[in-house]
Amino acid sequence: MSYLHCLIKVDIIINLIDILSVGGGSAASIIAARLSANPKINVLVLEAGGIKPGVLNIPATGPFLQLSDFDWQFKTVPQENACKALKDQVRNSF
């Protein structure tokens, strides 16, 4: 698919929707559902990622998945009043 082809498809989609929600978290999904209850409003919800494996639903696996393909791999600067249990008070630091 060429870059121009992508632009054309996006242009077609943009003309069909009224509201674009970037992120499908719990709050955004509820708002999108309520807005789409009105048949005159077309809502598109964009969410990153694809189908996730079941292991991601197990809270205890969280620490082992940091800096993996299932993590956004964001690192923070040391926090004075947060991340007290983490090494150097930095998220995603091993």
C-alpha positions in Angstrom: 0.0 0.0 0.0 1.5 3.3 -1.0 1.6 6.5 1.1 -0.8 8.2 -1.2 -3.2 5.3 -1.0 -3.2 5.6 2.8 -3.9 9.3 2.6 -6.9 8.7 0.4 -8.3 6.1 2.7 -7.8 8.4 5.7 -9.5 11.2 3.9 -12.5 8.9 3.1 -12.7 7.8 6.7 -12.4 11.4 8.1 -15.4 12.5 6.0 -17.5 9.6 7.4 -16.9 10.3 11.1 -18.1 13.1 13.4 -16.0 12.3 16.5 -12.6 10.6 16.8 -11.6 9.2 20.1 -7.9 8.3 20.3 -7.6 5.7 23.0 -10.2 3.1 24.1 -9.7 3.1 27.8 -12.7 2.6 30.1 -13.7 6.3 30.2 -13.3 6.9 26.4 -15.2 3.7 25.6 -18.2 4.8 27.8 -18.2 8.3 26.3 -18.0 6.8 22.7 -20.8 4.4 23.5 -23.0 7.1 24.7 -22.3 9.4 21.8 -22.9 6.7 19.3 -26.3 6.0 20.8 -27.4 9.0 18.7 -27.9 7.6 15.2 -26.9 11.0 13.7 -23.3 10.8 15.2 -20.6 8.5 13.8 -17.8 7.8 16.4 -14.5 6.1 15.6 -12.4 4.8 18.5 -8.7 4.2 17.8 -6.7 1.9 20.1 -3.1 0.9 19.8 -2.1 -2.7 19.6 -3.6 -5.9 18.5 -4.9 -9.1 20.1 -3.0 -9.6 23.4 -2.1 -13.0 24.9 -3.9 -14.1 28.0 -0.7 -13.9 30.1 -1.2 -10.1 30.1 -4.3 -10.5 32.2 -2.4 -11.9 35.1 -1.3 -9.0 37.4 1.7 -10.9 38.8 3.3 -11.0 35.4 3.5 -7.2 35.1 7.0 -6.8 36.5 8.3 -9.5 34.1 6.8 -7.8 31.1 8.5 -4.4 31.6 10.7 -3.4 28.7 9.2 -6.2 26.6 7.2 -6.1 23.4 4.1 -5.7 25.5 5.3 -2.6 27.3 5.4 1.0 25.8 8.9 1.0 27.2 8.6 4.5 28.6 11.1 5.4 31.3 10.6 8.1 33.9 13.0 10.4 35.6 13.6 9.8 39.4 10.4 10.7 41.3 10.7 12.3 44.7 7.3 11.4 45.9 6.4 8.4 43.8 7.6 5.0 42.8 9.0 4.3 46.3 9.2 0.6 45.7 11.0 0.8 42.4 14.8 0.8 41.9 16.1 4.4 42.0 12.4 5.5 42.1 12.3 5.2 38.3 9.6 3.2 36.4 11.0 0.6 34.0 14.5 0.6 35.5 16.2 -2.7 36.2 
